Structure formats: C-alpha cells, structure tokens
Amino acid sequence: MAARAAAHEGRMVVTLDRRFADIRRYPPGTHPGLIVLRTHDQSAPAVESLLSSFLQRYGLEGLAGCIV
C-alpha cells in the first residue's frame, strides 16, 4: 500500500481519496501526515493549482502527523 510505504519513509501523502480522512483508520499522530484534497475538477493542472495554493497558504511545517 502506498500510504504504508510513504509512512515508512517519513513522507506525507497527498490524495484525492476521501477515505484517508477517516481518523479511525488513520489516527492523527500515527503517520507523517495526510493531505486530502477535495475538488470537482480532478485534472492534473487543477490538482496542482489547488495543492500549490494550499502549500503557499499553510506550508507543511505544522501539519506533521495531521489529517488535513
């Protein structure tokens, strides 16, 4: 599973899959961090723009171990 591999490497996961927002399955603090993007337009340019805007606004420093 990609999420397990990312956690093993200490990397956050960025996904469009809302199942990753389930805190019962992924309790905060038990992983490096999960960023779940919600957008109607899931094209690569739209997702890249959304993620870029998110990172400019919030950064990653305070998101370790969180589900956002």
Backbone bond lengths (Angstrom), bond angles and torsions (degrees), N, CA, C in turn:
res aa  C-N    CA-C-N  psi(-1)  N-CA   C-N-CA  omega(-1)  CA-C   N-CA-C  phi
1 M - - - 1.458 - - 1.531 109.12 -
2 A 1.307 116.28 136.38 1.457 121.77 -176.92 1.524 112.29 -62.92
3 A 1.330 117.67 -38.74 1.468 120.52 -179.54 1.518 110.89 -63.52
4 R 1.311 117.56 -39.54 1.459 121.70 179.11 1.533 110.32 -66.71
5 A 1.320 117.07 -41.94 1.464 121.31 178.50 1.532 110.48 -64.17
6 A 1.324 116.97 -42.21 1.462 121.08 178.57 1.524 110.31 -63.09
7 A 1.323 117.41 -43.51 1.467 121.14 179.45 1.520 110.39 -63.61
8 H 1.315 117.04 -40.57 1.470 121.20 178.87 1.526 110.92 -60.43
9 E 1.333 116.59 -34.16 1.462 121.73 179.44 1.522 112.75 -90.70
10 G 1.339 117.45 0.29 1.463 120.81 179.44 1.516 113.59 74.03
11 R 1.319 117.14 27.55 1.465 121.84 -177.87 1.529 111.24 -106.23
12 M 1.321 115.23 144.77 1.455 120.46 173.33 1.523 109.22 -75.10
13 V 1.327 115.39 155.37 1.463 121.62 176.53 1.522 108.52 -108.65
14 V 1.320 115.99 132.03 1.464 122.27 171.90 1.516 105.92 -111.46
15 T 1.325 116.53 125.46 1.461 120.29 -174.62 1.518 111.52 -146.29
16 L 1.315 114.91 161.36 1.464 122.06 172.09 1.526 110.43 -100.52
17 D 1.305 117.25 -4.28 1.465 123.66 -175.97 1.532 110.32 -82.60
18 R 1.325 116.69 109.67 1.467 121.15 -175.97 1.526 113.74 -67.73
19 R 1.322 117.87 -14.26 1.471 119.59 176.87 1.526 111.91 -62.50
20 F 1.329 117.01 -23.88 1.458 120.11 178.41 1.529 112.08 -71.56
21 A 1.315 118.39 -11.42 1.465 122.00 178.91 1.524 112.27 -83.64
22 D 1.325 118.00 0.21 1.460 122.99 -179.13 1.531 110.02 -77.78
23 I 1.341 116.49 105.25 1.470 119.71 -176.30 1.521 112.70 -69.69
24 R 1.329 117.19 -16.38 1.473 119.14 175.52 1.524 109.94 -72.41
25 R 1.306 115.93 -34.48 1.463 121.02 -179.54 1.524 111.87 -86.21
26 Y 1.317 116.61 -33.60 1.468 123.16 -178.71 1.527 109.12 -128.76
27 P 1.321 117.83 72.59 1.467 119.76 -177.75 1.531 111.85 -59.14
28 P 1.333 117.53 134.20 1.455 120.22 177.38 1.527 110.86 -52.59
29 G 1.319 114.66 140.51 1.454 120.84 179.78 1.518 114.34 90.04
30 T 1.340 117.22 -8.10 1.465 120.01 179.92 1.525 112.18 -101.19
31 H 1.321 117.14 6.16 1.467 123.00 -178.96 1.524 107.72 -150.07
32 P 1.324 117.71 164.13 1.466 120.14 179.90 1.525 114.27 -66.57
33 G 1.334 118.10 -22.07 1.456 121.94 179.31 1.509 111.43 143.24
34 L 1.317 116.22 147.08 1.460 123.15 178.92 1.518 108.84 -130.15
35 I 1.314 116.30 127.44 1.460 121.80 175.30 1.518 106.49 -114.17
36 V 1.327 116.33 112.95 1.456 122.37 -177.76 1.527 107.71 -105.37
37 L 1.316 115.85 110.96 1.456 121.03 -178.92 1.526 109.64 -89.37
38 R 1.317 115.57 137.80 1.468 121.12 177.27 1.521 108.08 -121.25
39 T 1.306 115.29 116.31 1.455 120.86 -179.93 1.521 109.27 -153.03
40 H 1.324 116.35 145.86 1.463 119.88 177.68 1.527 110.41 -74.51
41 D 1.319 116.21 -37.38 1.461 121.66 179.55 1.523 108.56 -90.59
42 Q 1.318 117.31 104.75 1.455 121.21 -177.14 1.528 112.74 -99.00
43 S 1.315 116.32 21.23 1.464 119.58 176.06 1.528 108.69 -68.89
44 A 1.308 116.36 155.25 1.465 120.79 -178.42 1.533 112.15 -56.14
45 P 1.333 119.76 -46.36 1.473 118.55 179.56 1.536 113.28 -62.21
46 A 1.326 117.44 -38.05 1.465 120.85 -179.97 1.524 110.84 -67.82
47 V 1.321 117.05 -43.06 1.469 120.88 179.52 1.523 110.03 -66.40
48 E 1.313 117.07 -42.42 1.465 120.82 178.28 1.531 111.09 -61.20
49 S 1.322 116.86 -42.44 1.462 120.82 178.78 1.525 111.41 -64.66
50 L 1.334 116.73 -44.20 1.459 121.13 179.07 1.528 111.04 -62.29
51 L 1.321 117.19 -45.84 1.455 121.10 -179.87 1.524 110.94 -65.15
52 S 1.317 117.16 -41.44 1.468 121.15 178.18 1.530 110.97 -61.05
53 S 1.325 116.72 -44.94 1.474 120.80 178.50 1.522 110.73 -62.83
54 F 1.325 116.27 -42.89 1.460 120.92 179.48 1.527 110.74 -60.59
55 L 1.331 116.49 -47.76 1.468 120.19 -177.39 1.515 112.39 -66.91
56 Q 1.334 117.83 -35.32 1.463 120.65 176.69 1.523 110.75 -65.27
57 R 1.294 115.92 -35.43 1.465 120.25 -177.33 1.530 112.97 -80.60
58 Y 1.335 117.35 -40.82 1.456 120.58 -171.61 1.524 114.99 -114.17
59 G 1.317 118.78 -27.19 1.461 120.62 -175.54 1.512 110.95 67.01
60 L 1.318 116.35 179.96 1.468 120.58 -178.20 1.520 113.16 -107.67
61 E 1.305 118.46 -16.15 1.458 122.35 -172.13 1.523 114.16 -53.11
62 G 1.309 117.75 -44.84 1.456 120.94 -176.40 1.522 114.70 -90.64
63 L 1.318 117.37 5.23 1.463 120.50 -174.30 1.523 113.85 -102.30
64 A 1.301 117.74 0.33 1.465 120.67 -178.67 1.527 110.41 -57.22
65 G 1.315 116.35 128.79 1.452 122.00 178.66 1.514 115.39 77.95
66 C 1.333 116.82 2.35 1.476 120.94 -176.74 1.523 111.75 -101.83
67 I 1.327 114.78 162.74 1.458 121.96 167.77 1.518 106.50 -110.97
68 V 1.321 115.14 122.38 1.465 120.79 -177.00 1.507 109.06 -123.17
